[in-house]
Amino acid sequence: MIIGIDASNIRTGGGRKHLEDFIIYSSRLYDNLKFTIVSNYMINESFANFNNVECKSNKLLNINSLTSFLSQLIYSKKYFKNSKCDVVFVPGGIFLSRFRPYITMSQNMLPFDNEEILKFNFSKRIKFFLIKIFQLRTFKKSNGIIFLTKYAQNTIFKSGNFDKKSVVIPHGIKQREINLYQCKTKPFEILYVSDFLPYKNQFKIVKAINNLINKGYDINLKLIGRVDSEQLREINTLRYNNELLDNRLQIFGYKSNEEILDHYKKCSIFLFASTCENLPFILLEALSFGLPVLTTIKKPMCDIVYNKGVLFDINNPSSIEQTIIDNLDKGRLSKISEENFNLSKQYIIEKSVKQSIDFISTNI
């Protein structure tokens, strides 16, 4: 079978990681699979040495998301037809091409969360509104939809009437043979990995840590991810007014996956403060390392982790602070670590890929 993959709007982050894992593990599990990937040069270079992968690109795919969708309209059908694809898989959630049949995947919850959208400026709100329209159109014209969580499936089904076949297949992660967590308590090292966006709430976390440091708690905070200038300005105002915070806060910006793994091994607590997610890959990866996770009360985060005493209300500063305080204990963190490491075994990458290929092949 030849599977076309439209990755027009995939560039970085969890979407890129999922695509790479999907191709790698599909190739290991199935001898007779071939792929034609239509994407930008950055994505395609990841598969340059794969004998069973043909990559196609053009100038439109390498400018921005808008021109990438224009490429879908103009070139995608020809690309996939010339490669004799039996079906196209659309992990990016939007497909404007006339090629049929195709299976799509829902990975972006933000266009369906009106509360979080209001945190962005007007132009971004218009963008999310258009993404929602095009995603719903893509879902309705597809032969099937893969959702990552039941939460996402239920939420999106409320946005439109769907008669399409759908299935819930969570992302899989590479399983670690042993729990790699080692608790460091002097000081407690708190790590938050995520790009700076309004719904990621880095500034609120820094404020909470600032208050705890002022109260005498021995805490360091590391933030890793592409930085947003507005949140950074607010954070810098805090740190410039508090030398203690300035000495205990590190902002690294973007780091490669390999570099992030090194930080996992050094942290005491992994904190994830996002309030709008589908199935955050970074959170699954933290579980696989056995990291104790503190996160928000929002779904799906509260459904993923060991959630007894680790959930906080991001809009309640005292809730954030008290949750951190309650978990500054080596024995408790070790227990949470074991629970999370065991929970990570629910997300087996081979199982996820096999279920996805089976769903794609049976719904052509």
Secondary structure, DSSP 8 states (H G I E B T S, - for coil): -EEEEE-TT--SHHHHHHHHHHHHHHHHH-TT-EEEEE--HHHHGGGTT-TTEEEE--GGGGT-HHHHHHHIIIIIHHHHHHTT-SEEEETTS--------EEEEE---GGG-HHHHTTS-HHHHHHHHHHHHHHHHHHHHSSEEEES-HHHHHHHHTTS---S-EEE----B---SS------BTTEEEEEES---GGG-HHHHHHHHHHHHHTT--EEEEEES---HHHHHHHHHHHHT-HHHHHHEEEEE---HHHHHHHHTT-SEEEE--S--SS-HHHHHHHHTT--EEEESSTTHHHHS--SS-EE-TT-HHHHHHHHHHT--HHHHHHHHHHHHHHHTT-BHHHHHHHHHHHHHHT-
